[in-house]
Amino acid sequence: MVRGIPGLLIVLAACFDPALPQGAPCDNGQLCPPGQFCSVERVCTRIARDGGDGDGDGDGDGGVDGGVDGDGNLGDPVEPHELSGSSNCRIESPVLRQALAVDQGDRVYLAASCDDEAAVAVSVDGGATFRAFSMLGIQTVADDVVSIVAGADGKAVVTALTMNGIVASVTDDGGASWSSAQPVADAGPSQVGISMAFEGNVVLVAAEDGPDLRVSRNDSFGVGNWTSTTIQTPIVYGDVLMIGGSAFVVGDTPQIVVHESTDSGQSFGPDTMPVGQGVQYSDWDLTGDSIVGVGTGMDARRLAVDDLSVVEELELGLPMTSPRQRTVSALSSGEFFVGSHEGGDSVYVYQFRANGSTDRRRVDDGDEASVFAVSEGVVLITYRKDGALWFTAQVFGAQ
């Protein structure tokens, strides 16, 4: 359940003026320049995931294996490399979690369960090196599900499934320190896992609650109390997504099911079952004004945000894969990436451009791949190999 930055996928216009500086208004039919998005305040704001000019200097204790932080930038290619100290870390069943996130200071966060405890490693050089995992003091259970989202410079929220339900820990200093665990919601072992989305300071967390689905909401980017609403739904595998003040819970039974919220996740309407082919063991993300999903099968599914009644089948020719092993991450441009475990013990990544062209690349030996779309042609990937966690940043051709 790794996705691009949900809070930044706001499409408000149809034309484009490249001369717009950061801070310019972006209503009246204008889009922001490349590397910026139209915020909820209707001003152009830099998107850190596109590289930008963030200094990313951090304040930690050095890079992998005791070295210094590298001089790479977010968006540069990074060769596959093992994360030091990750031999006891797990990211199994990637559709159940969001393992990667990027904040507006260009920090890359990688969340996992290490020795059955929630942990986060941070990179300030685009993933070329990672600092040692910070152990959060949160004991994980079941599939050791740990998820993360990141927003403003230095801010991130981690959630984990524990014996006492879902709890959250927050950083506001780029992972140098983390808050004590705060309760989010009651939840047990879940096929949905923990799905997270955010827009501005509003964070949503979705997980199973017995036969139902519980969506919890926080208005202060994870700080303070959470409120919850329960959705009666047949969804087995799915995600929560946010865009432009609306939220969606979408998943499979394997028939596709969608619940829509028009109040940023405070309440959800009844289920909608779009006409069209279903999908199994699905993972979902937002791309522009559409919702895109993948599963074990050969094709993707797409739903228009303004018309949830029909499923569009995207004939992508993906090979069949194992359950819970295929993830998707998308950009507002319409481009998306798919991470997949195939061929026995290989990690592949697929690029699907907005113009319909595609690319496919074998990344490395391994499995349990999670992807995070950074910008057009750039995707971050974490996966398991030889009992440890590995990371790479892959750069594809632009459309």
QUIGI-V518948 format. One record per backbone hydrogen bond with DSSP energy under -0.5 kcal/mol. NH is the residue of the N-H (numbers start at 1). CO is the residue of the C=O. If there is no record, write none. Layout:
# QUIGI-V518948
[[NH;CO] [NH;CO]]
This chain:
# QUIGI-V518948
[[3;1] [6;4] [8;5] [9;6] [10;8] [11;9] [12;10] [15;29] [17;31] [18;16] [20;17] [23;44] [24;21] [26;42] [30;27] [31;15] [36;33] [37;45] [38;10] [39;37] [39;43] [42;39] [44;24] [45;37] [47;35] [48;46] [50;47] [51;48] [52;50] [54;51] [63;67] [66;63] [67;64] [76;73] [78;393] [81;391] [83;389] [84;82] [86;83] [89;86] [90;113] [95;324] [96;93] [97;94] [101;109] [103;107] [104;151] [106;103] [108;123] [109;101] [109;107] [110;121] [111;99] [112;119] [113;90] [114;112] [114;117] [115;88] [115;113] [117;114] [118;138] [119;112] [120;134] [121;110] [123;108] [128;125] [131;122] [134;120] [135;133] [136;118] [139;137] [140;116] [141;161] [144;141] [145;141] [147;159] [148;98] [149;157] [151;155] [155;152] [156;171] [157;149] [158;169] [159;147] [160;167] [161;145] [162;160] [162;165] [165;162] [166;185] [167;160] [168;182] [169;158] [171;156] [174;154] [176;173] [179;170] [182;168] [184;166] [185;166] [188;208] [194;96] [195;206] [197;204] [199;202] [202;199] [203;201] [203;218] [204;197] [205;216] [206;195] [207;214] [209;212] [212;209] [213;231] [214;207] [215;229] [216;205] [216;214] [217;227] [218;203] [221;201] [223;220] [227;217] [229;215] [231;213] [232;230] [233;231] [236;252] [237;252] [239;250] [241;248] [243;246] [246;243] [247;261] [248;241] [249;259] [250;239] [250;248] [251;257] [252;237] [253;255] [257;251] [258;272] [259;249] [261;247] [264;245] [266;263] [269;260] [272;258] [274;272] [275;309] [279;254] [283;294] [285;292] [287;290] [290;287] [291;303] [292;285] [293;301] [294;283] [296;280] [300;314] [301;293] [302;312] [303;291] [304;307] [305;289] [307;304] [310;307] [311;275] [312;302] [314;300] [314;312] [315;313] [316;314] [318;298] [321;296] [322;341] [325;322] [327;339] [329;337] [331;335] [334;331] [336;352] [337;329] [338;350] [339;327] [340;348] [341;325] [342;340] [342;346] [345;343] [346;342] [347;364] [348;340] [348;346] [349;361] [350;338] [351;359] [352;336] [353;351] [353;357] [356;353] [359;351] [361;349] [363;347] [363;361] [364;347] [366;345] [367;384] [370;382] [372;380] [374;378] [375;378] [378;375] [379;394] [380;372] [381;392] [382;370] [383;390] [384;367] [385;388] [388;385] [390;383] [391;81] [392;381] [393;78] [394;379] [396;377] [396;394]]
